[in-house]
């Protein structure tokens, strides 16, 4: 470790101890060195003993800064790592920090554009509209009068992120050696997944591309509007997009005041989610209330507005099918089917005992049905399924973890807007129609249509391809026949060689035995030994 890393590690330890987070260390033989080390740092007391442990963890991460705040937010979705009380506190982490000087943002924009800011923008507001751990947002106008927001990455944040990530990897590498269950938790993989997400957020060109894709997917949709991005003004550290106006989705009073159809709004949130996942295979992965607004227009036919597309997820065709069938099997209480789907999908190892897995799923999930169907949480269904599967060595699936987090956000918002929202009633027709579309006659016709150009191109070549196929078959058959003959010859030679080896060894042993009995040099023993040696050499030559 270099001096800077040691100093940063000391600061992190100090903050954690001041919030009493040493209570998270289990009292086992493996952790004895850590607990002894805690006793040596007696001048760092717990200053927040009156608070609950989950709240202390949240406050500590908040104090450590942006890298740790976002790490805590990600951990809140991994409820196999923490008890619910701690995970709920982590989900409350707010990604809001003090803004940096607007003059620095102006200078950054001018460096990025290569000209004075006024060349490109009017009415630039040096006071930020919003500030978060990675970037902050300023308002302005394009020269054509279009209102826009300019998102600028925080200056010098990359070195800080890299330094903290190095420490995270070092700490994660210690976990398997210090915690009894450390290897199963795969801490290094968790940090690796987090680093990838964080670095993706630092590239605003990626966010711009995500927003353009989502906007194209919902072009003309009454359900969701994505603001327009202006690619000519974008770079890795700066993004310009249309400014939007709307009501924050969690401001229920304001939505009710303008006469919003709350039932339709809640149902559309579910429809937007499942459309993104199953129709588009491309979903907004950070749909917390701070990133979702509701348009002021047409409150009786409400439309969501989505921003901040830095995190997106996607599922391949197989994952989508298994996920849809898992949901339907679960709500039909067909736990055997759920277990088999996990094995078939490769989410758990192929040698998993399906009976044991089915019993574990039944034990965890059956109590959920004690509630009315309208009160069952889709997000917690996934949570229970994945947590159970991890006990059977389910590999961490980043795309499914992101999906679970997004579903929990959507579900929470939907029930806040309309407490009677029945997610299953809203989603089931969508899922059943999707499965029918993917596996029924329409899917077959679509596959034929997709392959038609390929076969139209290959059809004139078909006779030649058939002839080549027969020709290759004949050549292959000749090669197989020749190889068979060679193997038979080799087998005969091997048998002869083993016979000669055996004769040679026997003659050598008899000759040696007789010689030890005192026979003279010119007698039979010498001849036997010579013959044995010759037989041995001939046998060896035949194997060469």
N, C-alpha and C positions, 0 to 999 in steps of 0.2 A: 504493500500500500504506500502511495505517496503521501506527503504531509497533508495536502488538501483533503484527501479522502479520509485520513485519520481524524482530522478536525471535524469534518462533516459527520462521520460516524459517531464521534463523541457527542455532537449536538443532537443527533437523532436519539441516541441512548438517553441523553438527559431529558429530552421532551417525553419520551416513552415512560421513563421512571417517574417523572413529575406527575404523570397521569395514572400511575400505579399499574401499568400494563404488564409488569412482571407477574401479575396474577394469572396471565394467560399461559405461563410456563408450567407444564404438568410436573408434579412432584414424583419423578422417577429417578432411577440410578443414572440414566443417560444425561439427565439435565442437572446433575449435581454441580458440575463446574459453573454453569450459568447462575445457579442459586447462590453459590459461594461468591461469585463475582458481584452479585447484587448486594450481598452483605458488606463487601469491601467499599461499595459506593454509598456509604452511609450518609454522606452530605447531600444526597439527592432524594429527599423524601417525597412521598405521595401527597401532593397538595390538593387533590380532588377526591379524597376518600369518601365524601358524602354522596358522590354521583355514582350511578350504576356503571358497570364495566363497559357496556356497549356505548354509552354516551361518552365515556372517557376515551375510548378508542376513536370515536368520530372526531372529538375535539383535538386529539393529538395529531391525527392525519391532517385536519384542517390547518393546524399550526405549522406542520412540516412543509406545506406548500403544494403547488399544482401537481407535481408528479405523484405525490402520495394521496392527494385528494382523488385523483382519477383512478388510482390503484384501488382505493377503498370502494369507489363506485363500482368498479369491475368485480371486486370480491363480494359485493352485496348480492350478485347474481349467482354466486357459487355457494349455495346454502348447504352443500355437503361439507363445507369447511368450518362453518360456524353455527351455533345455536340460533334459532329464529330471532331472539331478542337482540343479538349483536348484528345479525344481517339486516334487520329492520333499521337499526341506527345507521349502518353504513349507507343504506339507500337514501338517507336524509342528507348526505353530504352535498353541500352546495358548491358548485364550481364558479364561485364569484370571488374575485380578489380586487385589490386596489388597482385602479387604472394607472397606466404609465403616461408620461407627459405627452400631450397631443402634438407638441412640436417635434418629438421623436417620430411620431407616426407620419407627420407631414414630410420630414426628411426621408423617411423610408420610402414613401410613395414616390417622391421625386427621384430617388436613386433607382427605383424599380422601373419608372417610366422613362427615365433619361432626360427629362425636361422639367421646368417649373410646374408645380401642381396646377396653376391657373391655365396652363395650356390645354388641359384635359377636363378640368372640373370647375364649376362655379359653386359658391355658397358652401365651401368646405367648413364643417363645424369641428373646431379643434377639441371641443369637449366631447368625449366619447358617448355614444348612445348606450353602449353596454360594454362590460369588461369581464373577461373570463381568464382562466389560467393559461390558455394557449395563445389567445388573440383578443383584440378588442375591435369595436366597430364604430366607425364615424359616418356621418351623413354628408351628402353632397348632391350636386346636380351635374348631369352630363351637359355638354354644350347645346344639345337639342332640347334641354329643359326637363328631361327624364330624371325623376328623383331616384337616387341610388344609395346604397350603403357600401362602404369600403371596409373590408375586413383585413386587418393587418396583424401578422404574427408578432408576438412580443420580441423586442430586441434581446439578443444574447440568451435566449431561452434554451437553445440547442445544447450548449456546453453544460448547462445546469442539468438538463434531462439526462445527458450521457453520463455525467458524474453520479447522479442518483441511481441510474439503471445499473451501473457497475456495482454499486453497493447492494442493490436489490439482488443481483445475481449471486454475490458473495454470501449474503444472508440466506438466500434460498438454498445454496449448496450445503449449508450447515444443517438445515432442517432434518434431512433423512438420518443424520448421525445423532440428532438430539431428541427427536420425538419418536415414540414407538410406532406411530402410524405414518411417519414422515414420508416413506417411500410411496405409499399408496396415494398420497396427496399430490405427488409429482410437482413440487414447488417450482423447480426450474422451468417446467413446461408452462406453468401459470404465468411466471414472469415473462417468458418468451412471448406468449400470447398477448400479454399486456403491452410489451415493447412494440410489437407489430402494430397494434391498434393506435398507440400513441404516435408513432412515427408517421402513420397514415394521416393522422389529424394535422400533423405539421406541414403536410404538402397540400396547399390550397388548390393546386391544379387538379389534384385527385378529387377534392371536394367539389370543385366546379364541374368536373366530368360527371360525378354522381348526381348532382342537381340537374344537369342537362338531361341525363338518362331518366330520372324520375319524372321530370316535367314532360318529356316525350311520352312516357308510359301513361300519364294521366291527362294528356292534352284533350281539352274539351270535356273533361269529367266534371259532373256536378258535386262529386264527393271530396276531391282534393285538388288544391292549387299549389304549384311550386313556382316561386318567383323566377323570372328570367335572369340568366347569367350573361354577362358581357365578356366573352372570352378574350377579346382584343385587349382588355385592360388587366387580365389576370396573369399572375406568375406563381411560383411556388410559395411565396410569402405574402401574397396580396390577391384579394378577390373582390370583384365588383359585381353587385347584383341589384335587381329592382327592389326598391323599398316597398314594403307592404304595410297595410294598416288592418288591425283586427283586434278582437277581444281575446286575451289570454284564455286558454281553454279551461283553466282551473278557476276562473272568475265567474262562478255560477250565478252570483247575484246580477252581474252586468249582463250575462247572457239571458237570464230570465226577464230582466228589465226591458230588453229590446224585443221580447216576444219570440225567442228562439224555440223551435220545435225540439225539445230536449230528447225525446224518445228517438226521433229520427237521427239526431246528431250522434247519440250514443251508438245506435245500430250502424251508422255509417262508419264510425271508427273501427268497428269489428270488420265490416266489409272491406274497408281500405286495407287493413292488415292482411286479411286472407287473399285479397286480390294481388297485393304485392308479392306475397310468398308463393302462392300457387299458380297464378296466371303469369306473373312477370319473372319469377325466380330472382327478384331483386328488391330488397326491402330496406327501408329507413331503419337503421339500428339504434337510433338515439331519440326515440319519440317520447321523451319526458315532457311534462307540461310546459317547461320553458321554451321548447322548440315547436309548440303547436298553438296556432291561433285559429279563431273562427271569424270568417269574413263578416263585415258589417252589413253586406248586401244580402237581401232575400233571407231574413231570419226564419221564415216558414219553410225554406228549402236550404238549410244551412250547409256551408262548405268549409272544410278545414283548409288551413294554410300551413304548410310545413317548411321549416327553415333548418339550417345547420345540418348539412348532409355529409359531414365528415366521416361518419361511421355508417356503413351499409353492410348488409349480409346477403348471401345468396345460397340457395340449395340446389343440388343437382337433381336430375329427374328421379333417381332412385330414392334419395332422401325424402323428396316431396311425397312420393307414393307411400313409403313406409310411415311417414309422419301422419298422413291423412288416414291410413288404415289403422294406425295406432289409436288415434282419437276415436274413430268409430268403434273399434273393438273394445276400447276402454268403456265408452258409454253404453255399450251392449253388455258390459261386464264379462267379456270373453277374455279372461286373463291368460289362458293358454295361447290364444292368438297373439296377444301382446308379447308374450315371452318368445314365441316363434319368430315374430317380426323382428325383434331385437337381434336374434341370432342370424336370421336370413340377411339382414341389412349389413351385418358385420360390425354393428355397434358394440356387441359383446363377443368374446372369443367363440369359435365354432365348437369347442369341446365343452361349452357351458351345459350343465345339467338342467334341461328344460323344466323338469318337474319341480326341482328346488327353486328355480327362478320364478316359475308360475306361482308357487306357494308364497314366496317373498313379496311378489307384486300384489297378490290377493290380500295378504296380511296388512300391507301398508295402505292400499287403495280402497279396499272394501268399506272402511269406516267413512270415507268421503260420501258415500251414497246414503248415509243417515240424514244428510241435508236434502232439502228440496232441490230439484235439478237446476232451478234458476239461480240458486246460491252457490253452485259448484264453480270453483275457479279453474279456468283452463290453464292459467299459468302454474297453479299449484298441482294440477294433474301432471303437467310436464315435469315439474320439480320433483314430485314423488317418484315418478317413473325413472328419471335420470339418477336420482340419489340411490334408489334401489339397484339400478343397473351398475352403478359404480362399485357397489359391494361385490358385484360379479365381474370386476375388472373391465368395466366399460371405459374405453379410451375417451379422453377429453375431446369433445367435438365442438370447436370454437363456434361454428355456424349455428349449432343447436343451442349453445349457451346464450348467444346473442339473440336468437329467436325467442328463447324463454324470457329474457330480460324485456324485450320489446313487447311481448304478449302481456307480461305483468303490467307494464306501463299503460298499454291500451285498455286493459281490463280495469285497472284502477281508475283511469279517467272516465271510462264508460259508466261505471257504477257511481262515480261522483256526480256525473251529469244526470243519470237516470237510474236510481237505486234498484228498480225492478227489472233492469236489463237481464235478459236470459241469453247468455252467450251461446249456449248449445243450440237453442232454437234458431238463433240468427245464423250460426255457422254451419249447422248440420246439412241443410239443403245445398249450401255452397260446396262442402266437402264431397257429398254424395254425387253431385253433378260433375265435379271435377274428376272423381274416380271413374265415373261412367264414361266421361269424355276421353280419359286416358286409356281405358282398357276395353271399351266397347267397339262397335262398328265404326263410329266416327274416327277413332284412333287408327283403325286398320286402313280406312280410306285415306286419311291424312298421310300415313306412312307411305302408301302407294303413290300418292300425289307427289310427296317429297322426293321419292326415289325415281319417279318417271323420267326426268331429264337424264339421269345416270344411265338407265336401261335403254333409253332412246339413243344415247350416244354409243352404247356397247352393242346394240342389236346387229348392226352390219358386221361386226367383228365376231359374232357368235359362232358361225361355222368354223372359222379359223381357230377360235378358242377351244371348241370341242375337239378339233383335230389335234391341236397341241396337247390337250389334256390326255387323249388316248396315247399319243406319242410319248409323253412324259411317263404315263403309266407303264408302257412297254419297257422303256429304259429303266424305270425303277424296278420292274420285275426281274429284268436281266441282272441288275446290280444285286438284288436280293438273292437270286439263284447262285451267282458267283460267290457272294459272301458265305452262303450256306456250304458250298463245296469247300471253300478255304477253311471254314470252321471245322468241317469234318476231318480234313487233312491234318489240321492243327491238333485236333483231339487225338487222332491216331498217333501222331508224333509225341504228344504229351504222354500217352500211355506207354509207348516204347521207352521214352526217356525215364519214366518212373521205374519201369522194369529194370533197365540198365543200372540206374542209381541203386536200386535195391540189391541187385547181384553184386555190384562193386563193393557196396558197404559190407555185405555178408562175407565176401572173400577177404576183404581187408581185416575184418574182425577175427575170422578163423586163423588167418596167417599170423596176426599179432599174438593171438592166444597161444598157438603152437610154438612160436618163437620164444615166448616167455617160459615155455616148458623145457627149454634147453636144446632145441633142434639146431643143427649147424646151418651155416649161411647158404650153402648150395642145395639144401633140402627143399622139401615141399612148401614150407612156410613162405620162403622168398618168392616162389612161383605164384602162390596164391595171392600174395600182396601185390605183385606186379600185375596179375590179371585183374585184380580188383581196381587198381588205379586206372588201367586202360578202360575198363567198363565205365568207371565214373566219368572219365574225360569224354568218351563217346556220347554218353547220356547228356552231358553238359553242352556238347557241340550241337546236338539235335534240337536243343531248346533255343539256341542262339539264332 
